[in-house]
Amino acid sequence: MVNQVTGRVAKNPHELYVSKVLKPQFDYELEHYLQHYISIEKVLLQRYEKMDLLGREDIVPILAALNEMKKTELVTLSGDNLTDIALTIERYVNEKMDKEIVNWHVDRSRNDYQATAQLMYGREKWLGLLDKMFQINKQILNKCSLYSGCMMPGYTHYQSAQVITIPYYLTAVSEHILHTISKMLHVLESINGRCPLGSGAMSGQELPWNCDEMAAFLGFTSYTGHALAGVASRGWVLEMGECLSYLATNLSRFLTDFLMWGSSEQQFITFPDELSGISSSMPQKRNFPLLERARGKTSHLVGFYMDMILGQRNTPYSNLVEVSKESSKSLPLLLNNADDVLDLFLLIVQHIEFNVDKTEAACSTEFFGGFSLANQLTLKNHIPYRTAQVIAGRFITFYIEHDRKPDEVSNEYLTSMCKDEGFINHISDQELLEIFDFRREIDRKITEGSTHDDSVGKMMESYGKREAALQQTFISIKNRVLSKLDELENWEPNEGSL
């Protein structure tokens, strides 16, 4: 009986089932969850000691076995333990004991044990992703300072629309990054307050486990509070997926802009040689496949999220390997791919260079003053605004059709157009030239959050402060988690316990 792990099934799992399902799962958990399982085992030992179920003479050898655990030995033992990592760890420790520890693992279940290890893995990866998000935002704000006041065309509907500054666009990227960080911190705080350890199989446990205390020792703020939710829910997996899908969708839009700006037609941006590509047959080409790769990878984040949603949909609300393992199969893919996306995006924002001569030259050829002209026709000439828009549109169309430039506009023609509509033109020659001078466009935008240099400066300052506040929250959570796990690493039972 000692060598059996169950009295319900007499034979080991089928070879095909082992090779296709159990062994890949075992190998994955061995690689990614083992340290978390060891931490959980130590917390359980603490509680056994407090419940006077294990004494120091029992705990010390178990701790030694846990600390010296070798993956190769676990692999060897797994075949005789249903290729299950929890049962294999138990067998490994038992075989290291001089005598059987009777009370060890009494009143325990794999369900909350594995749910906790999985959550700790997700938390560990989430902390790493947040670290990179802060690095990205810092680089973006640095670029804003580098290109202060530099102008470029802004686009709507794939057409040049209004003059903006490079920092104005980049602060929009920063705003999205910071908002995503805020969402990610919310997810972190949520999962950190929902430790499942103590839920048991699905309805609670029979011994007086202090669930909040166990959660605290693992760096969590609290127990999840409901045993069924503790083992049945993988809502946190979906929360991570939603958050990263949101991030990926917006990063793909920024990367699309970068791809257009790097085209041979626009040439607004460039990258150093080590981040550029070539054509094997067209020697004149200088490509930026880095941008394509980064944008392509963002699609995977959305795909993995949908895979996890569909895996959980229409399943009973209870502990299921279909939910905990099969539907969460894309979780490491999601988190690792997100890591890659952030690494690439960080590389991009670190090394992107704007060709300011090109961006400002592009501004000089467009009739960006059309919006301002319509405003002035209404404010100075008292022309109803929709009529003013019609006059401004016809005025600009005339110059485009005659291949004229914005600095060649004639007030005489504008006066004639106003007269045809029954209005007197009070806009002077100088005022008209200033309306179509792209260099004046930035200063005309005076509302909060606009492209005006003062407004952009305020946003940069605000985003810097916002980042600092978010980072303070993040560091506080991260330090608490790491310090608790560090304490656990060095924990020893009390002298004379039991």
N, C-alpha and C positions, 0 to 999 in steps of 0.2 A: 504493500500500500504506500510505502514511503516514496516510491518512484513515480507514482501516479499523480496527475494534477486534477483529475476529475474521476468520479465514480459513475458518471452518466454515459460517457463514451469510451469504448474500449480500445479503439484503433486510432492511429495518427491520421491527420488529414490526408486526403488524396494528393498524389504527387502533382497533378496538374493544378489543383487548387492552391497548393503550396507555391508552385513556381509562378503562377499568374497573379496571385493575390497576397498570400500571407508573407512570402519571402520578400517581395518588394516593399511591403509595408513595414516589415521588421527592419530591413536595411535602412529605410528612410528614418524611422524613429531612432534607430541606433545612432545614426549620424547627427540628427538634429535635436532629439529630445532627451538623450541619455543624461546629460548634466542636469536637466530639469527634473527628471525622475529621481536622481540622486538627492537633489535639494528637497523634493517632496518627501522622500524616505526619511530624511533627517528631521523634518518637521513632525512626521508621524512618530518618530522615536521620542521627540520632546514631549508629545502628548501622552504616549504610553508611560513615560517616566512620571509625568504629573498625575496620571491616573493610577499610579502604583502597580502597573501591570508589567513593567520591565525595570530592572535595576541596573546599576552601573556595570555589573559583571556581565549582563546580557548585552547592553548597548555598546560597550567598547569594541567587542569583536565584530559586531554588525557594522559599526562605523568604519572600522578598519577595512572590512570587506568592500564597503561602498566606495571608500576613498581609493582603494587599490584596484577597482574593477577594470578588467581588461576586455576590450571589445571582441578580441579574437576568441576569448573563452566563452563569451555570450553567444557568439555565432555557433560555436561547437555545441553548446548546450541547447540551442533553440529547437533543433529537430525533435528532441524528446519532450518538448514543452509547448507543443501545438504551434510552434513558430510564432509565439506571442511574447513580446518583450517584457511585459509585466510578470508573466509566469516564469520567464527565463531569468529575470533579475532575482526573483524569489528563490529559484532553484540554485542560482549561483551563490547567493549569500548562505543558504542552508548548507551547501557543500563545503563552505569555508569554516563552518562552526565545528567545534569539538563535540558539542552536544546540541540537540534540537532545542531551539528557543520556542517554548510552547505558545506563549501569548503573542508572539510577533505576527502581525498581519491579522489578528483577530478583529472582527467587525469591519473588515475592509472590502472594498470593491474596486475592480479595474475602471469602472465607469467614470467616477469623479477623478480618479488618479490620472487617467489618460486625458480627460477634458482639461485638467489643470496644466499638465505638461504642454499640451497643444496651445493653450492660452499663453503660457509663459514664453513659448517659442514665438508666437505672434507678437507679443509685447517686445521681446528682444529685437526683432526685426523692425518693428515700428519705431523704436527709439533710434535706430540707425538711419531710417528714412528721414525722420525729423531733423536729425543732425545735418543731413545733406540739404534739406530745404532751407535751413538758416544760412548755410554757406552760399547757396544760390542767390538768396535775396541780398546778401552783402555784396556779392559781385555785381548784381544788377544796379544797386545804388552807387557803387564805385564807377560804373560806366556812365551813369547819369551825370556825375560830377565831371567826368572826363570830357563829355560832349555838351557841356552847359551852353545853352543858347544856339546850338547848331540846328539849322532848319532842314526840313524834308517835307515832301508831299504827304498828306494824309489821304486815305482812300475810303470811299464808300461805293458799294456795288462794283468793285473792281476798277473804278475810275478815280483819277485824282480829284480831290474834293476841296480840301482846305490845307493851308500851311500849318504844320505843327513843328515841334522841336523833337529831336531824338530823345532827350530825357523825358519829354511828355509821354511818348510811346512806352519807353522803358519803365516809367512809373506805373503804367497800366499793368505791365507784366508783374511788377513788384506787388501791386495791389492784389492781384490774383494769387500770387505765391503766399502772401500773408494771410489771405482769407482761407486758403487751403491749409496752412499751418494751424490756424484757429480751429478748423474742422478736425484736423488730425489730433490736436490736443484734446478736443472734446471726446474723440474716440478713445484716446489713451486714458483719460480720466474715467470714462465709462467702463472700459474693460478692467481698469485697475480697481474698481469698486465692486467687481463681480467675480471674485475667486470662487470656483466651484468645489474646492476641496472640503469635504465634510458632507456632501450631498449623498454619498453612498451610491447604491445601485440606481435608485430613482425616487425613493420615498423617505430618505433620511437614514440615520444610524441608531444603534441601540446602546452605545456607550456615550458618556458625556463629553464628546469632542467639543472643544472650544473653537468653533469655526472662524470667528473673527480673529482670534489670536493666531491660528494657523495661517490665515490670510496675511496677517501683518508680518509674520516671519518670512513670508515669501515676497515681501515688498508690495503687497496689495493694501488698499485702504480698508477693505471690508469683504466679508463673505457675500455671496450673491443674494442670500436671504430666502431662497426657495429651492428645495432639493431637486424638484423635477426640472425647473428651469436650468439648474446647474449642470445637469447631464444631457438634457434634451436640446437646449438652445445652442446654436452656433451663430446667433445674431451678430456677434462681434466680427465674424468672418465676413458677413455681408456689409457691415459698417465699414470695414477696411476696404472692401471692394468698391463700395459706392464712392468713398472718399478718393480713391486712386483713379476711378473712372472719371470723376469730376476733374481731377488734376490733369489726366491724360487728354481729355477732350479739349481743354483750353490750351494746354501746351501744344497740341497739334495745330491749333489756329495760329499761335505765335510762330511756330516753325514754318507754317505755310507762308506767312509774311516774309520770314527770312529767306525762304526758297525763292520767292519772287524778287526780293531785293538783291539776291545774289545772281540773278539771271544776267546774261550777256547784254540784254537790252537796258536794264536798269543799273547794274553795277554799283548799287548803293552800299553793299557790304563786301568784305573779303575775309579770308582766313589765311594764316601762314601755310607754307608748303606742307608741313607735316599733318595738316588737317584738310588738305585738298586732294582731289583725285584728278585723273587724266582719262583721255580716251585712247584706246589701243590703236585706233585707225584715223582719228581726227586730231592731228597734233596741235591745232590752234585752241583746243578746248581746255578749260580749267574748271573742273567740277567740284561740287561740295556734297559728296555722298553722305557725309556725316549728318547733314540735315535730313536727308531722306531716311537714313537708318533710324535716327531718333524719332522722326515722325511715324515711321512704320511701326516702331516698337510701342508707341502709345496705343495703337489699336489692340494689341494683345491684352492690355490691362482691362479694357472694356470687355473683351472676349472671355477672359478668365472670370470676371465678375458675373457675367451672364451664365457661365457654366456652373458657378457655385449657387446662383439663384435657382436654376433649373434642377440642380441636384437636391435641393431642400424642398422644393415645391411638391405639394401633395403627399408628403410623408407624415406618418403619425407623430404627434408631439411626445416623443419619449426618447430614451437612449437608443440610438441606431448606428450601426457601423456605416449604413448608407449615408447618413448625415455627417457623422464625426470623421469618417475616413474617406469614403468614396466621393461624396459631394465636396469635400474639402481638399481633394487631390490637387486642385489648381491653386490652393493657397500658397505653397512655396513658389510655384511658377509666378503667381501674381506678385509676391513680395520680392523675389529675385529679379524679375523683369522691371519692377518699379525701381529697384536699386540701379539697374543698368540705365534706365531712362534718365534718372537724376544725375548719374555720373556723366552721361553724354551731354545733358543740358547744361550742367555746370561747366563742362569743357567748352561748350559753345559760348556761353556768356563770358567766360574768362578770356577767350581769344577772338571774339568777333571784333572786327574793325570796320568803322563806317567811313566811306569815302565822301567826306563832307563837300568837296568840290562838286561831286556828282549829284548829291542830294539837293544842294542849293541851286545848281544849274537847272535841275528839273523843275524847281519852283519858279524859276524866272520865265519859263516858256508857257505857263498856264495862266488863264484868266481867273486867278483865285479871288480877285476882288469883286466878283459878281454878287456875292451875298451882301458885301458892304455897300455896293452901289445901290442895290434894291433898298437897303435900309435908309441910305441918304436921300434917295428919291422921295421916300415917304416923309422923312423927318425934315428935310430942307425944302422940298418942293410941294409937300402936302398932297402927294399922289397916293391914292389908296394902295395898300400893300400888294394885293394881287396884281393890280395894274403895273405897279413898280417892278414886280418880278417879270412881267411880260416885256416891259421896256428893256430891262437889264438883259434878259435873255436874247432879245432881238439885237441889241447893241453888240453883245459879245459874238453872236452868230455872224454878224456882218464882218467883224475883224478876222474871225477864224476862216470864213469863206474867202477872204481876200488875202489870206496868208500874212496877216499883220501880227505884230507882237504886242504884249500888254503895255509896253512903254511907248507905243505909237498911237494910243487912243486920242481921239479928237473931241474936244468939248463942243465944238461947232455941230458935230453930228448928233451928239446927245441932246443939245438944245433943240435941234430940228425934230428929233423923235418926240421930245416932250411936247413940243408945240403941236405936232400932229395929233396928240392925245388930248389937247386942250389945256396944257399946263405950261407954266414958266419955269425954266431951269435956273436955279440959284446956286448950283455947284460951280465953283471956279475952276479954271484950267489947272491950277496947282493941286487943288483938292482932288480932281479927277485922276491926275497922275499918281497922287499918293494912294488913292483907292486901289490902283492896280500895281502898286509897288509891293511885291511879296514880302519885302523886309518889314513893312508896316503891319502885316497881318497879325503877327504875334501880339503886338502891343494893343491891338484893338479888342482882344478877348480879355475881358476883365472879371468874369464871374469866377466864383470858387470852383476849383477843379479844372480850370481851363488850361490852355497851352501857354498862357502868359508866363514869362520867366519867374515872376514873383510867385505866381500860383504854384508852379512846378517846384520852386524852392521850398514852399510851405509843405507841399506833399512829401517831398524828400525828407524833410525834417520830421514830419508826422509819422511817416512810414519807418523811419529810423527808431523813433520812440516806441512805436507799436511793436516793432521787431524785438526791441530790448525787453519790453514787458512780457511778450510771449515767450521769449527765451528764458526769462527768469522763472516763469511757470514751468517750462520744460525742464530746466536744470534742476529745479526743486524736486520734481517727480523722478527724474532720472537718478539723481543722487540718492534719493530715498530707496529706490529699488535696488541700486547697486550696493548700497551700504548694508541693507538687510540681507542680501544674498552673500555678501562678504562675511557678515557676522555668522551666518549659517554655515559657511564653509569652515569656520574655525570653532564651531560649537562642540562642546564636550559635556557629557552628563555630570551631574553633581556627585561629589564625593559622598559615599554612604547612602545613595538613594536605594529605596526598598530596604 
